[in-house]
Amino acid sequence: MSLGYAPAPAGSTTERVRQTVALLRGRGYAVGPARLGELCLGGQVPDSDVRWAVASTEELTVEDGLVVERDECCDRDRTRAIVERANRHQVESAAYIDMAIGFIRTLVAAAPFVRGVSIAGSLASGGFRASDDVDLNLLVDDGYRHVAYVAVNLLGVLHALRHRGKPVDDLTRRPLAPRLMTANLILERSQCRPLQRLDADMAFELLVAEPVFGIDAIREVVDENPSLLDHFPQLAGKAAPLLIESPKRLTRTLVPRFLDVPSRVVGETAWRYMQWTRRHKPDALARVAFVRATMRPYTLFDRS
């Protein structure tokens, strides 16, 4: 699987649709023509134009209502898995979105250094199933990335103890409670001024993520990195239907910045322990490695 970042969109609708399908494939899911038109690289296109683009190239086809690359159809197991994810998302996502919003309220109240939170990953993109975890993207004050990581995981464990009956797989299985609420991407505000990465993959990550808290801070990221709009102009008018009001929060002085140093030690120790528990699960380790590779240079705990 390629880890290269997608280039800026080409001119033709067919090529833009093809590149968008490739972006989706890298994340392990696919969507129908109407949704693909909404997400299209280079700007929205009508459903009819997506269908025309698919019909005009041998590289794409529609399988079970989803637009996929034709070579995927030769891998029936992969195609079935993508279709199953899309179908189960329709049934299982609503309850987990409500659960995620409740968790974010708790996180924001307890973590005054958090400026923005979005639901990301499969729950935002349309490929969620109950055995998945819920990925969150966080925007935090400078010097709080590791504190934020520890906060998400500590609160996440406490939250997951109430959901020990949740279905799990090799990625979400944990000793005490299932992996449920997790940090996908944590950015300090200075890292966004500007972003080191302004490629289509990063723009797409921001496009599909659903803002829940701190919409002004989240929109500032796009305002300060207008090159993202070259890939997805849809970012400029992105709606935020899941947005919550700010709850009463802890005083900032209760969480001093120097806590980030011990938080890094604690967070990295816990993270490496979890990788050790997966040492006999190559598929899970490969998935973690792929996701981390696509998030660089913003991953935590890289040793370079």
Secondary structure, 3 states (H helix, E strand, C coil): CCCCCCCCCCCCHHHHHHHHHHHHHHCCCCCCHHHHHHHCCCCCCCHHHHHHHHHCCCCEEEECCEEEEHHHHHCHHHHHHHHHHHHHHHHHHHHHHHHHHHHHHHHHHHCCCEEEEEEEHHHHHCCCCCCCCEEEEEEECCCCHHHHHHHHHHHHHHHHHHHCCCCCCCCCCCCCCCCCEEEEEEEEHHHHCCCCCCCHHHHHHHHHCEEEECHHHHHHHHHCCCCHHHHCHHHHHCCCCCCCCCCCCCCHHHCCHHHHHHHHHHHHHHHHHHHHHCCCCHHHHHHHHHHHHHHCCCCCCCCC
